């Protein structure tokens, strides 16, 4: 989800309910503790320089159970942030504390805001030597033993 899509979602007055990939909801009293742009500059494993930019949102489930993040409060936080940081219409990543800090993509789901898992990937797979994943096959699909064996006296082995 991009920032413009989040604003549209919030302007429709939808209730804010963040759902983790396991289906559990982030507590309704979660605090939005950070909102900004994160820039990552790096070399991939093939030696190519890269830059990534995204909107970063951090959610914290604290003991303040009276706190509720409403769509209008969320929009106010975005507006205040835009007074100091020129936010672009970038993809959003959400940080949330579990056993460790998890980083999730943000999507609109049927029950609110869906937090989807992110994954690491080799960005230079054509260049770095990591083999492609082997195709999984079922043993029953290999055929009969006689199809793949040659007679001991045939001279083929």
C-alpha positions as CSV (number, residue, x, y, z in Angstrom):
1,X,0.0,0.0,0.0
2,X,1.2,3.5,-0.8
3,X,0.7,6.6,1.3
4,X,-2.1,7.9,-0.9
5,X,-4.0,4.6,-0.6
6,X,-3.6,4.8,3.2
7,X,-4.9,8.3,3.3
8,X,-7.9,7.3,1.1
9,X,-8.6,4.4,3.4
10,X,-8.5,6.6,6.5
11,X,-10.6,9.4,4.8
12,X,-13.4,6.8,4.2
13,X,-13.6,6.6,8.0
14,X,-12.7,2.9,8.2
15,X,-12.0,1.6,11.7
16,X,-8.3,1.0,12.2
17,X,-7.7,-2.7,12.9
18,X,-4.2,-4.0,12.1
19,X,-4.1,-7.8,11.5
20,X,-0.9,-9.7,11.8
21,X,-0.2,-12.5,9.3
22,X,-1.2,-15.1,11.9
23,X,-4.6,-13.5,12.1
24,X,-4.1,-11.9,15.5
25,X,-5.1,-8.3,15.8
26,X,-2.7,-5.7,17.0
27,X,-4.2,-4.3,20.2
28,X,-6.7,-1.5,19.6
29,X,-4.7,0.7,22.0
30,X,-1.5,0.4,20.0
31,X,0.5,3.7,19.6
32,X,1.8,5.0,16.3
33,X,5.2,5.8,17.6
34,X,7.0,6.8,14.4
35,X,6.1,7.8,10.9
36,X,8.6,8.9,8.3
37,X,10.8,8.0,5.4
38,X,13.4,5.3,5.6
39,X,16.2,5.1,3.1
40,X,18.5,2.1,2.7
41,X,21.7,2.4,0.6
42,X,23.6,-0.8,0.0
43,X,25.4,-3.1,-2.4
44,X,23.8,-6.3,-3.3
45,X,25.7,-9.6,-3.4
46,X,26.5,-9.0,-7.1
47,X,28.2,-5.7,-6.2
48,X,25.4,-3.4,-7.6
49,X,24.7,-0.2,-5.7
50,X,21.0,0.1,-4.7
51,X,18.7,2.5,-2.8
52,X,15.3,1.8,-1.4
53,X,12.9,4.4,0.1
54,X,9.7,3.7,1.9
55,X,7.3,5.2,4.4
56,X,8.0,3.7,7.8
57,X,5.3,3.3,10.4
58,X,6.1,1.9,13.9
59,X,3.3,0.4,16.1
60,X,3.8,-0.2,19.8
61,X,1.4,-2.1,22.0
62,X,1.9,-0.4,25.4
63,X,0.1,-0.6,28.7
64,X,-2.0,2.6,27.9
65,X,-5.2,0.7,27.2
66,X,-7.3,4.0,27.1
67,X,-5.4,5.1,23.9
68,X,-7.3,4.5,20.6
69,X,-5.9,5.4,17.2
70,X,-8.8,6.7,15.1
71,X,-8.7,7.5,11.4
72,X,-8.8,11.2,12.1
73,X,-5.9,10.9,14.6
74,X,-3.9,8.9,12.1
75,X,-4.5,11.5,9.4
76,X,-3.4,14.3,11.9
77,X,-0.2,12.4,12.6
78,X,0.4,12.2,8.8
79,X,-0.3,15.9,8.3
80,X,2.1,16.9,11.2
81,X,4.8,14.6,9.8
82,X,4.3,16.3,6.3
83,X,5.0,19.7,7.9
84,X,8.6,18.5,8.7
85,X,9.3,15.7,6.2
86,X,8.2,15.9,2.6
87,X,6.5,12.5,2.4
88,X,6.3,11.0,-1.0
89,X,3.8,8.5,-2.3
90,X,5.9,5.5,-1.4
91,X,5.2,2.0,-0.3
92,X,4.6,1.6,3.4
93,X,6.3,-0.8,5.7
94,X,5.1,-1.3,9.3
95,X,7.3,-2.2,12.2
96,X,5.7,-4.0,15.1
97,X,7.1,-5.6,18.2
98,X,6.6,-9.4,18.6
99,X,9.4,-11.6,19.9
100,X,11.6,-9.2,17.9
101,X,10.7,-6.3,15.7
102,X,8.8,-7.6,12.6
103,X,8.6,-5.6,9.4
104,X,5.4,-6.0,7.4
105,X,3.9,-4.7,4.2
106,X,0.5,-2.9,4.7
107,X,-2.5,-3.9,2.7
108,X,-6.2,-3.2,2.9
109,X,-8.0,-6.4,3.9
110,X,-11.6,-7.5,4.5
111,X,-11.2,-7.0,8.3
112,X,-9.1,-3.8,8.3
113,X,-5.4,-3.2,7.7
114,X,-3.6,-6.4,6.9
115,X,0.1,-6.7,7.8
116,X,1.8,-9.1,5.4
117,X,5.1,-10.8,5.9
118,X,8.1,-9.4,4.1
119,X,10.9,-11.7,2.7
120,X,14.6,-11.3,1.9
121,X,15.7,-12.3,-1.6
122,X,18.9,-12.4,-3.6
123,X,18.8,-9.4,-5.9
124,X,21.7,-10.7,-8.0
125,X,20.7,-14.3,-8.5
126,X,22.0,-14.3,-12.0
127,X,25.4,-13.2,-10.7
128,X,26.1,-14.5,-7.3
129,X,26.1,-18.3,-7.6
130,X,23.1,-19.2,-5.5
131,X,21.5,-22.1,-7.2
132,X,17.8,-22.0,-8.2
133,X,15.4,-23.9,-6.0
134,X,15.2,-27.5,-7.0
135,X,11.8,-28.6,-8.3
136,X,10.1,-30.8,-5.8
137,X,8.8,-34.1,-7.2
138,X,6.8,-36.9,-5.7
139,X,8.4,-40.3,-5.6
140,X,5.3,-41.8,-7.2
141,X,5.9,-39.6,-10.2
142,X,9.3,-41.1,-10.9
143,X,7.9,-44.1,-12.8
144,X,8.9,-47.7,-12.4
145,X,12.3,-48.9,-11.7
146,X,12.7,-50.6,-15.1
147,X,12.2,-47.3,-16.9
148,X,15.4,-45.8,-15.4
149,X,17.7,-48.9,-15.2
150,X,19.5,-50.6,-18.0
151,X,20.3,-54.3,-18.2
152,X,23.6,-55.1,-16.5
153,X,24.8,-56.8,-19.7
154,X,23.8,-53.9,-22.0
155,X,27.0,-51.9,-21.8
156,X,25.2,-48.6,-21.2
157,X,26.5,-48.2,-17.6
